[in-house]
Amino acid sequence: MTCRSINKRRRSNSAFTMIEAVLAITIMALAGSILLLGTTASLETTKNGMYGAIARGMAQQLMDEIVGCMYFEPGVDPHSTILGPDGSEAAGGTRQYYDDSDDFNGLRTMPPKDFYGIALGKDDGLGGQRNSLFQIPAGLIDNWQQEVDVYYVSETNLSTKLPTGQTSDYRVVEVRITANNPGQGTQVLATLKRVLSYVPPMQ
């Protein structure tokens, strides 16, 4: 075998090895991309699950607050077509002045706040703010909103909302926690509904 033949074979082997290296790098890059996409999707799913759990807790807390109030304000018609806080209750600026369930109708609060009007995640439950070390990270729920609607429903079908002006012995309290994401619109994170009924006093 001549020197020329040996050199030619060496060049062929070197070229083949280079192709193998390029293919290996390409495969590794693709595998890394797929792994990264899977990790990103997993993190996104975990984040959404966390947000959902927080939102459901907020919705339940607000619902408990509402159903703990009277069905209607003493001295007022229990079948009043006007649902919402009266002038003095609304002027108070916080939910401390709400004493019956329909006062919460039309509530829209961003960011979510507690009974005393302190932003959730910063409140201490007593009308003040907790130590800054125990507050949630800034911006985490700043674009979230508490929403409440109270409306009458049909006595024969509790899932049928009555038109404005019609009443019954049944009202639905609907609590929603939503997120207003720039460029993505409004996303409903949690919804709770509860049917409340009015039972006339025994004669």
N, C-alpha and C positions, 0 to 999 in steps of 0.2 A: 504494500500500500504506500502510495506516495505521500509526501508532506502536504501536497495540495488537497488530497482527499481527506486527510486527517483534519486539516484546518476547516474544510467545508463542513465536516460532520460536527465539529465543535461549535461552529457558528449556528448550525441548525438547532443543536441542543440548547444553546444559549437563547435563541429566539423563542423556542418552545417554553422554556422556563419563564421568560418575561411575560408571555401570554398567560401562563398559569397564574403568575403573580397578579396581573391586572384583573383576571377573572376572580381570584380570591378576594382582592380588595373590593371589587364591585359587589360580590355576594355579601361580604361583611357589612358594607355600607347599607345594602338593602335590608339585611337582617336587623341592623341597628335602627334603621328608620321605622321598621315594623314594630320593634320593641318599644321605641320611643312613643309611637302612636298609641300602642296599647297602654302604656303607662299614663299618657295624657288622658286617654278616655277613662281609665280607672280613677284618676284623680278628680276628673270632672264629675263622675258618678258619685264619688265620695262627698264632694262639695255639695252637690245637689241634694244628696241624702241628708247632710247636716243642716242645710238651709230649710229643707222640708220639715225636719224634726223641730227646729227652732220656731218656725212659722206655726206649726200645729200647736205647740205649747203656748204661743202668744194668743192664738185664736181661742184656745180653751180657757185661758186665764180671763180674757175679755168676756167670753160667754158666761163664765161663772159669775163674774161681776154683774152682768146684766140680769141673769135669772135670779140673782139674790135680791133684786129690787122688787117692789110691789108691782102688780100687774098694771094698776092705774093709780093716779094721784087722788087721794081722798077729796071728795067734793066735786070731782070732775066726772063727766059721763064716761063709763067704761067702754062705750062704743063711739067715742069721739072720732071724727074723721081727720082731725088734725093731730098728727103724730110727730113728736119732736119736743125738744126742751122749750119751756116758756121763756119769756124775756129775761126774768131774773136768773133762771138757771143757765141760760146761754151767756149772760153777762159775766157770770162767775169765772169763765175762762178755763175751768177744769171740770172733771167729772164728779168732783166732790159734791156738787149741788144736784146731781141727778138722783132722783128718788124713786122713779118708776121706769119700767122697761122701755116704754115708748120714747123716753127722753133721749135714748141713744140713736133714734132714727136719723139717718143722714150724717152720722159721725164720719169724718174723714181726717185722719191725723197722720202727718208725716214729719219726722220719723215717729214710730210708735211710742206712745207715752203711757205712763201709769195713771192711777187714780188721781194723783196729785199734780199731774202735768209735767212730770220729770221724764226725760227720754229713757226708755227701757235700755238696760245694759249699763246705765249710769246711776239709776235710782237705788235707794236703800230700802224702799218699801215703807218709809216713814215720813216721806215728804222732803227728803234731802238727797244728797248724792253720796254714793259710796266712795271709799278711798280710790284714788286714781289707779292704783296698782291692781285693783279688782274690777275695773271697768272693761267693757269689751273694746276691741281695737277700733279706733276711729274709722268711720266710713263703712263699717261692716253692714249695718242695716239702715244707714242714713236715707237710702232711697226706698225704703219699705214704707207701707202705709196701712193703717188700720181702717177698715171700712165696715159700717153697720147699716143694715136696712131692716126696718120693721114694717110689716104689712099684714093686712087681713087676708085670710084664705077661706075658701068655701067649706062649709060645715060637712058637706057630703063628699068632698074630695080635698084633702088637706094639701095636695100638691098644686091646687089651682089658685093662683093669686087673683084676688078680687079687684075689679076696676076701682079707680079712685072715686071716693064718695060712698062706696058700699062697705058695709061692716058685717061682722059675725062675732061669735063667741071665741074665735080662734085667730091668733096672730102668729106669724113666723118671725123669728129673729134670725137674721142671716149675718154671720160674721166672716169677713174675708181679710186675709193678709196678702197684699200684693207688692210687687217690686216694679218700680219704674226704671227700666234699663235704657239708657240713651242709645238710640238707634235700633232698639229691639222692641220697643213698645212696653205695654204693661203685662206682666206675668202674674197669674194667680198662684200663690205658693200654698195657701191653705184656705179651706172653706168649711164652716160649720153651720148647721141649721138646727133650730129647735122650735117646736110648736108649743106655744103657751095658750092656755084656755082660761076663759073667765067663767067662774061658777057663781051664779047669783046667790046671795045669802038666803037662808031658809026663812020663809015667812011665818 
